[in-house]
Each structure stands twice: as structure tokens, then as C-alpha cells.
Amino acid sequence: MEKGVPIRSITRSIAALKAINRHGSLSMMEISRASEVPYPTACRIVQTLLYEGLIEMEPSRKRYRPTAMVQTLAHGFQNDDELVTVARPHIVDFTRRAGWPVSVAVRVGRNMMLRDSTHANTSLTFEHYYPGFTLPILESASGKVSMAYAPDDERGMILQWMRVSQEIDLAYLATAEASLDVERIRSQGYAVQGRNHFNLTPGKTTSIAVPIFKNGVYQAAMTMVFFVSAMKLDHALATYLDDLKATAAAISEELGDRALQ
């Protein structure tokens, strides 16, 4: 086996567990679709997860939900939630001013994972997104920011990992990689996703993301999401980009101040 190639059965099992955990309750067919796993394979994975106690079948219907056992998988993860603690009041204030929801996301593997968002604080959203929701790193504004500000060797490692993955189409990856303009994102200080296709309302929203730093080191992406039908991207940039950057800078400054205490 080529070095770095993931074990497909494990990858699929993790994808199924993530899908169930993200949605809270899914039927077998929904698990198959959400995790992009063939139905017979999804059935075997679900039986294994049931045996291990990570999921359970709802008493009144054939739907599967995570159990408290899932929490034990994060027992060894140490995080003081400093980023969320610092960012929360700033992103809430931004949404109060602008109306549009904002999220803070960090890179986890080849995905961006939401740590916090203000979708529940505004009516200008189609869906509520909660911590733990993931987006593909090359098809999201936050992911493009994360890749642009990653060290060159780290960015190369992520791309190589994606190339050897059996779950990613190489033609898609080549197109997405070619569209990643690292120098432009760094020089202009933001990235955009014209239409978000991998969220809960595909094609209906656009995103603008800016970086958050801690003592000059990239930490996370802060992203504003707005309706495609509400305004053009150029207008959104002219109206909100300076405020987005100022909010991210305030979070970055506070993170730096805490590090010195």
C-alpha cells in the first residue's frame, strides 16, 4: 500500500459516524447518502457502530442516533476554547450591526469545522449552523483562507493527503487546487466562495472569509454568509469587508493580549 493512503473501510465508517453525529438522527438510506457510502456497506457499518455502542436505533422508528459514547472519542482532546471565548462577543456585535450571520471555523484534517456562529442570532439565514458542522477546505471561503495562510509545507501536505485519498476525484481536486490563489488571498486579506454548494442550502448563499491571528500566526477563519439573491458579491465586499477585517483584527489583538498575560 502506498504510504499515506487511508484504509477505505475505516474512512467510510468515520464518514458514516460523522454524518449521524452531524444530523442527530438518520435513516439507513440517509446515512448512505450523507456519507457517500453504498447502501450495503452503510448497513454493515451501522451494525458495527451499534455493536460498539456509538449509535442506537430510536425505539419508535428505524432511525439511528449517536449515543453519549461518542463523547468519549474527544476525551483526549485538550482545548480551552479560548478562540470561542474571545471571538463570541465580537461576532455577535458584527451580526447586530450587519444583520448577516458570521461563523468562526478551524481546519480539521481536510475540512473546515465550525467552532461558533451567529446563525441563531439573526433571521437573515436559511439554516442554523452549530459547532461541529464541516465544510470542504477547497470549496469554502474559510477553507481557502486557511489554505492561503498555512505554511507552504503544511499546505503541500494537505494537498498530497487529498491526492492519495480514495474518496476524492483527482480531476475535481486539480481544478479546485488551480483556483486557489494563495498570493491574492494573502495580499488582499480575504477569500470568497461565490456559491456555497456543500452546506444545508446548496447554491443559495455566498461567503466572504477573513483570517484571525494570534501573535501573527494564523488561527482561524471568520466568515460572513449572505443570500445570493440579496446582493452581488462586489456590493457585499464594498459594504462589509472593512468591518469584517476590523472585527477579525479585534479578535486577533485580544488573543495576542491573552497570550501575554
Steps between C-alpha positions, in 0.01 A plus 500: 500500500629845410615699802228738615208322330211468748327170577176531307282302741607718792453819298146395409417406860619837623299677227185316607553579868566867419181516293289354781663725758454811282131444424399348833274232354506329160341208323721237339446649155582849630819367660602348168435825312649738758821300534518410127525132589321222307184385675621141574823640645305753708295212646814317610650817645183577694495149646860547613429839655198352679717218634761747625231710671578818306151522352155361582174445314212719607231297677205607284655508151790369296725801544842506660641757741831544683534394863693666781782257417592732210618759754770262622672530161589859588623424852866541409450826313622795703357839408425790729260657247691826518420575137125466555509693827680793338319498165142459623421857608669642190307287250173562684564876477580470129175315430309760703647771275492324164209261544681212324620192689868444569687180582845418635658184360825310541662237281450138605666264255385593149187676624411823674303453822281768655596593853229763542247696294229764530244329275268472800532876562343621177207435271722552194587133467345192343633257761662498842857371499646375825852412618624184332353565155765440233574643155751380237820700519526581126131581449445753777617855563628403846693207352663719237613742771635211708695358204636841399638576846629150570879454477602377156605156626174456691292602199696258285443223753123560498484495120711184483275334757199589286669364183554156651151486651276250328195718575598807292480532122843603369355714220291693752802540726716632216235758406447609861873521565556706186235750611667554839679835460716503811687820422184695421329388820803595707544838333130596516432336837184312411353212298157445349279212398260621231241233576515257789418153367595290803276647769138436600363723220720434195541790260296753696773683694834672442782537754782741578773383741783683674783362718536512878853500642666455838830684528532498123425128459184398316238345729158490331274644232208732567232480231194708417224323306229678301222411257601487134168664414555788744802669342793455268839403636661832400238691698547273803876553490463877474249507785632245751864410432654781705276415797584130465871574500468736797305237696759232422777741599331570835475126567863452399615781728312360797639151438849650495440694820383184676814317390712765671314480830 
